[in-house]
Amino acid sequence: MSRISLMDHEMEHGVSGVLDEVRAQLGFVPMLFRAYANNPTLLVELWERYQHTMLTGRLSRRLKEEIALMVAEDEHSDYGITLHSSALRQLGVDPHEILRVRTNPDHAHLEPREHALLEIARHGNLTPHDHGERYIDHARDAGAADADILEALAVASLASEISHVSTMLDIPADIRP
């Protein structure tokens, strides 16, 4: 049971428009957004960040979900693991590949550029105080642009926040319909 109220758009008029946008874009309203609806300003900020980070940009949606899944696994976030595994299944990713990304991302079947970006995201999440020059150099050698590197780190940062908040508040995992 969640340690915070999970709002519905019918219950809170100040957030119904945002939750309707979330539903229109994602096909459902994840529990995390329902929790953030307790603070409309933070809900709007989260939704804008989510849209810019996960739904647009240079990196594929699949790679973004793989980065988010890997971070959720590293953070031991049941919510994130369930959410991002479900998103990858919807994108047609083989269940064995999803498991590989979760348990051994070094062996995920990715192009060299994508693999290097996955490594940067993991390194940035697990050891943020290490400058990671070799990871950045490796990504550039594999064809990643600076914009790609920033985007991979932004996805990892958002996924980490989602993991921390959902774990602290015990938000129940939801599966995309």
JOJO-V53893 format. One line per field, one symbol per residue. ss: DSSP state (h for helix, s for strand, l for the rest). Layout:
ss = ???
//
This chain:
ss = llllllllllllhhhhhhhhhhhhhhllllhhhhhhlllhhhhhhhhhhhhhhhhlllllhhhhhhhhhhhhhhlllhhhhhhhhhhhhhllllhhhhhhhhhlhhhllllhhhhhhhhhhhhhhhllllllhhhhhhhhhllllhhhhhhhhhhhhhhhhhhhhhhhlllllllll
//
